[in-house]
Every structure is written in C-alpha cells, then in structure tokens.
Amino acid sequence: QVQLVESGGGLVQAGGSLRLSCAASGTIISINNMGWYRQTPGKQRELVATITSVGSTNYADSVKSRFTISRDNTKNTVYLQMNSLKPEDTAVYYCYAYIYTAYWRNYWGEGTLVTVSS
C-alpha cells in the first residue's frame, strides 16, 4: 500500500510564500516522475509543475519564475516552493508520483488547500 501525504497549505497574503511537501510511503521499489496539480471549484485539475527522477523540471506558464519544484529521493518527498503568491493561485494542490511497486502506476495525495488573500 502506497500513500502520498501533503502538508504546508494554508492562508497567506498576496505576495507571500508557502512551501508544500509531499511524502510517499509504503512498499516502494522506485519513483519516476513526481509533481503537483491544482484545482479550483468548477474547473479541471491543471498541471503546476513536474520533476523527473534526475531533476528535470517543467512548469505551467502561470507559475514560472515564481514556483520551484524539488525533490529528495532519499526521503521519497517532493516540494513546491511558492513565492510571490497571487489570489489566482488559490486552489487545492494535489501531489502525484509515478511509482513502481509490483507495476508502475500514478498515485495521488488527498490535496492541501492554499488560499491567497488580496
């Protein structure tokens, strides 16, 4: 059984910063890509950032230069440093990881709410 547990969400004023963490646990043989998506009510879940096992990154245009994704492979953990936050960044943020146990599949966290006030 694999679990992804997010932490670090909360309420912040516009221009502020938050750091999200997501730790994977369980019977994990290997982890490939990890990343973050976000979702607001009535909208589809959208990609925020991804990172490969060797550290290559990809960002949504809306967060480039403000957000930084990183990972610690020794801890099976992915991070999202969010700076210069805007009200439009308000969403539930979900982490995911492509994990090999007996086979490869995507696993998702339960989400953490980020609220940016103006």
C-alpha positions as CSV (number, residue, x, y, z in Angstrom):
1,Q,0.0,0.0,0.0
2,V,1.4,3.4,-1.0
3,Q,0.3,6.7,0.5
4,L,1.1,10.3,-0.5
5,V,0.7,12.8,2.3
6,E,0.8,16.5,1.6
7,S,1.5,19.3,4.1
8,G,2.2,23.0,4.1
9,G,-1.0,24.5,2.7
10,G,-2.8,27.4,4.4
11,L,-3.8,31.1,4.2
12,V,-1.3,33.7,3.0
13,Q,-1.5,37.3,1.8
14,A,-0.8,38.2,-1.8
15,G,2.9,38.5,-2.3
16,G,3.7,35.9,0.4
17,S,5.2,32.5,0.2
18,L,4.4,28.9,1.1
19,R,6.2,25.6,0.8
20,L,4.3,22.4,0.1
21,S,5.7,19.0,0.9
22,C,4.5,15.6,-0.2
23,A,6.0,12.4,1.2
24,A,5.4,9.0,-0.4
25,S,5.4,5.9,1.9
26,G,4.8,2.2,1.6
27,T,6.3,-0.6,-0.3
28,I,8.0,1.5,-3.0
29,I,10.6,0.0,-5.4
30,S,11.1,3.1,-7.5
31,I,9.7,6.5,-8.2
32,N,9.8,8.1,-11.6
33,N,8.1,11.5,-12.1
34,M,6.6,13.5,-9.2
35,G,4.7,16.7,-9.3
36,W,1.9,19.0,-8.4
37,Y,-1.5,19.8,-9.9
38,R,-4.1,22.2,-8.6
39,Q,-7.9,22.5,-8.9
40,T,-10.5,25.2,-8.2
41,P,-14.2,24.6,-8.0
42,G,-15.8,24.1,-11.4
43,K,-12.5,23.8,-13.2
44,Q,-10.4,20.9,-14.3
45,R,-7.3,19.9,-12.5
46,E,-4.3,21.7,-14.0
47,L,-0.6,20.9,-14.1
48,V,1.5,23.2,-11.9
49,A,5.0,21.6,-12.0
50,T,6.7,18.2,-12.5
51,I,10.1,16.8,-11.8
52,T,11.8,13.7,-13.1
53,S,13.9,11.3,-11.1
54,V,17.0,13.0,-12.3
55,G,15.8,16.5,-11.6
56,S,14.5,17.8,-14.9
57,T,11.6,20.2,-14.3
58,N,8.6,21.5,-16.1
59,Y,6.3,24.4,-15.1
60,A,2.9,25.8,-16.1
61,D,3.5,29.2,-17.7
62,S,1.4,30.9,-15.0
63,V,3.8,29.9,-12.2
64,K,7.2,30.1,-14.0
65,S,9.7,32.2,-12.1
66,R,7.5,32.2,-9.0
67,F,7.3,28.5,-8.1
68,T,10.2,26.0,-7.7
69,I,9.7,22.2,-7.6
70,S,12.4,20.0,-6.0
71,R,12.6,16.5,-4.6
72,D,14.6,14.5,-2.1
73,N,14.9,11.0,-3.4
74,T,16.3,9.7,-0.1
75,K,13.0,10.7,1.6
76,N,10.7,10.0,-1.4
77,T,9.5,13.6,-1.0
78,V,8.6,16.3,-3.4
79,Y,8.4,20.0,-2.6
80,L,6.8,23.1,-4.1
81,Q,8.2,26.4,-3.1
82,M,5.7,29.1,-4.0
83,N,6.7,32.7,-3.9
84,S,5.0,36.0,-5.0
85,L,1.7,34.3,-4.5
86,K,-1.4,35.8,-6.2
87,P,-5.1,35.4,-5.4
88,E,-5.5,33.4,-8.6
89,D,-3.1,30.7,-7.1
90,T,-5.9,29.9,-4.6
91,A,-6.7,26.2,-5.1
92,V,-6.5,22.7,-3.7
93,Y,-3.0,21.4,-4.6
94,Y,-2.5,17.7,-5.2
95,C,0.8,15.9,-5.4
96,Y,1.3,12.8,-7.6
97,A,4.0,10.3,-8.1
98,Y,4.6,7.6,-10.7
99,I,5.6,4.7,-8.6
100,Y,6.7,1.1,-9.1
101,T,5.6,-1.4,-6.6
102,A,4.7,-4.6,-8.4
103,Y,3.9,-2.4,-11.5
104,W,4.0,1.2,-12.5
105,R,1.1,3.5,-11.7
106,N,0.2,7.0,-10.6
107,Y,-0.6,7.7,-7.0
108,W,-2.2,10.9,-5.7
109,G,-2.4,12.7,-2.4
110,E,-5.6,13.9,-0.9
111,G,-4.9,17.6,-1.5
112,T,-3.9,20.6,0.5
113,L,-5.8,23.9,0.4
114,V,-3.8,27.1,-0.5
115,T,-5.7,30.4,0.0
116,V,-4.2,33.6,-1.1
117,S,-5.9,36.8,0.1
118,S,-5.8,40.1,-1.7
